[in-house]
Amino acid sequence: MLSCDDSFDARIALRGVEDASRFGAVEHHDGLVTAFKEKEESEASSADINAGLYLIGKRIVERLDGPTSMEHEVFPALVKEQRLRCEAFDGYFIDMGLPDTYELACREIPKKRQRPCAFLD
């Protein structure tokens, strides 16, 4: 489970995949994100990717003003400041960004859910 502390402004969940070229890769060391490699830069090899699950600290939320891209605006700045942490997870993962995988997710996710929940602070 992603958790908070005062040593970071955001934390992202990572997922290891065999071919990161479709997603882009996240470089990290000791739980700190050091760089993002875009899809065009990523090789067809195993790597950790951004799983799309974020824990955002209150300081970041308060700075957001209107539509904002976390991946292209906020996270790169936090990497430069060494304030973006990460944690790798395994288990079921599906990217719903393509029509085929979205349809697959619609069929598979209801079978995998144990009970719905949300944790808000």
VOVEXPA-653656 format. One record per residue: x, y, z of N, C-alpha, C, O, CB in turn. Coordinates in steps of 0.2 Angstrom, whole numbers, plus 5000, padded with zeros to 4 digits. Atoms other than C-alpha are relative to their C-alpha. Glycine has a CB too. Layout:
! residues N
XYZXYZXYZXYZXYZ
...
***
This chain:
! residues 121
500449945000500050005000500450065000500950075004499550005006
499749945000500650174996499950045006499350045009499850054994
500149964994500950285011500450065000500850084996500349955006
499749935000501450465016500550015005500549975010499450055001
499549974995502850545025500250074998500050094992500649955002
499849935002503650715025500650014996500850064994500150045007
499450005005505050665014499950004993500450004989500549945002
500250005007504150674998499450044999499050065004499949934997
500649965002502750774989499649964996499049974996500250064996
500450055003502150624979500349944999500949935000499850034992
499750075000502350444977499649964994499049974994499949965007
500350045005501950334962500149935000500649905003500350034993
500050075000501550154960500449984993500250004988499349965001
499650035006502750054948499849934999499649895003500750015001
500150075002502449894939500549984995500650014990499349994997
499550035004503749784931499749974994499249934995500449955003
500350035006503349734913500649984996501250004996499650054995
499550035004504349634900500250044994500850044992499849934997
499849955006504249764886499750075002499250085001499649974993
500249934998504249944892500050054994499850104995500650025005
500049965006504350014874499350034999499250084996500249964994
500749975001502450034874499850055005499450095004499549945000
500249964995502350124890500550065002500350115004500049965006
499549964997504050214894500249975007499849945010499750085001
499750034994505150174909500150055005500250115004500649964998
499949964994505350244926500749985003500849925005499550005006
499450024997507150244932500050035008499750085009500650044997
500049984993507350244951500649975004500949925002499349985003
499550034996508550204965499850025007499750075009500750044999
500250004993508150164983499350045002499350085006500650045004
500749974999506350224981499950074998499450104999499849995007
500049945003506750384973500050004992500449974990500650055003
500049995007506250424955500650044998500650105000499350024997
499549965002507750484946499950024993500250074991500749965000
500149985007507150494928499449964997499249914999500649994995
500650035004505650454916500350004993500650044990499450045000
499950015007506050384899499449994996499049954997500549934999
500650005004504750414886500049944996500549914995499950074996
500150055004504050284875500549994994500849944993499349994997
499550005005505250334861500749985002501149964998499950074996
499350024997506750314872500149935003500649915004500150065005
500050064997506250154880500149944995499949944990499449995004
499850065004506949994873499549945001499149945006500749975002
500450064999505949834871500349955004500549895003499849974993
499850044995506549764887499750015006499350055007500850015001
500449994994505949734904500350065004500850085004500249945005
499949944997505849884915499450025005498949985004500150064996
500649984996504749964928499750064997500050114994500250035008
500449955003503350074922499650045005499550015010499649984994
500549974996502150204929499449975000499149964994500050084998
500650045000500650104934499450045000498850025000500049955006
500649955000499550264935499650015006499150035007499549974995
500249994994499250254953500450055004501050045005499949935004
499649954997499750414963499850015007499250015008500150064996
500149974993499850474981500350075000500950084999500249965006
499849935001499950664980499950045007499450045010499650044994
500049974994500350764995499650075000499550104994500750025002
500449945000499350915000500450064997500050114994499850025008
499649945003500751044995499950004993499950054990500749995002
500150005008500550984977499350024998499250054994500249934998
500749995002498650984977499950075001499550104996499649965005
500149924999498651164984500350044994500150094993500350025006
499649975005499851214970499650004993499750044988500749984999
500350025006498751144956499550064998499150085003499749934999
500549945002497751284946499849984993500150004988500450075001
500350025007496651214932500349944998500649905001500150064995
499850065003496951074921500849995000501250044998499849994992
499350014999498751004924500149924998499849885000500250015007
499750075002499750854917500549985006501050015006500349994993
499650024995500450764932500749974997501249984999499749945005
499550035004501550664920500550044997501150034997499849954996
499649965004502250804910500250075003500750105001499650024993
499949944996502150954922500349995007500850025009499450045000
499950004993502150904940500649955001501149975005499449985004
499550054998503250744941500750024997501150015001499849934996
499349985002504750804930500350055005500950055007500050034993
499849954995504850954942500249975007500749985010499550065001
499950034994504750844957500749955000501049945005499449955003
499450045001506150724950500650055001501150035004500049974993
499549965000507250874948500250025008500750035010499950074996
499949984993506950924967500149945004500249945010499450035002
499950074996507150734972499450005005499649985011500750005003
500550004995505450744980499449954997498949955000499750075000
500550055002504550604970500349935002500849904999499950004992
499950064998504550434978499649954996499249964992499949995008
500350055003504050264971500049945004500449935008500349994993
500150064997503550094976499849954994499349964991499650005006
500150055005503549934965499549955002499549935008500649964997
500550054998502049814965499949954994500149964989499350045001
500150055005501649654956499349985001498950015004500449945001
500750025000500049564953499650034993500050054989499650035006
500449985006498649604940500150074998500150125002499349995001
499949935003498949754929499850004993499949954989500850025000
500250005007498149804913500050084998499750125002499349974998
500049945002498349964903499450014996499349984991500750024995
500649995004496650024897500050054995499550084993499450015005
500049945005497250154885499949984993499950034989500750035001
500250025007496850054869499349975000499249945005500649954997
500750035001495149994863500049935002499649915006499750014994
500050074999495649814864500149985007499849945010500549964996
499950014993496349824881499550035005499450005010500750035002
500649984996494949924888499449955000499249945005499750074997
500550055000493749794882500249945004499849915008499849984993
499750054996494849664890499950015008499749975011500749984998
500149974993494849764906499349995003499149975008500350075001
500750004998492949774906499849935002499349925006499650034994
500250074998492849584906500449975006500149945010500149964994
499650034995494249544918499950035007499950005012500750004998
500049974993494149674932499449985004499649975010500050084999
500550034996492449624938500149935003499949925009499350004996
499950064998493049454940500650005006500649955010500349954995
499550004996494549504950499950055006500250045012500650034997
500249964994493749634962499849955006499349915005499550054998
500250044995493549564979499450045004498950025006500549995005
500549964998492649714986500250074999500850094999499949995008
499849935002492549904981500250045006499950035012499550034996
499849964995493450024992500450064998500750064992500449965005
499649955001494250194992500350035007499950035012499650064996
499749974994495450275005500150084999500550094994500649965002
499949935001495350465006500250035007500050015012499350034998
499849974994496250575018499950085000500050115004500749995002
***
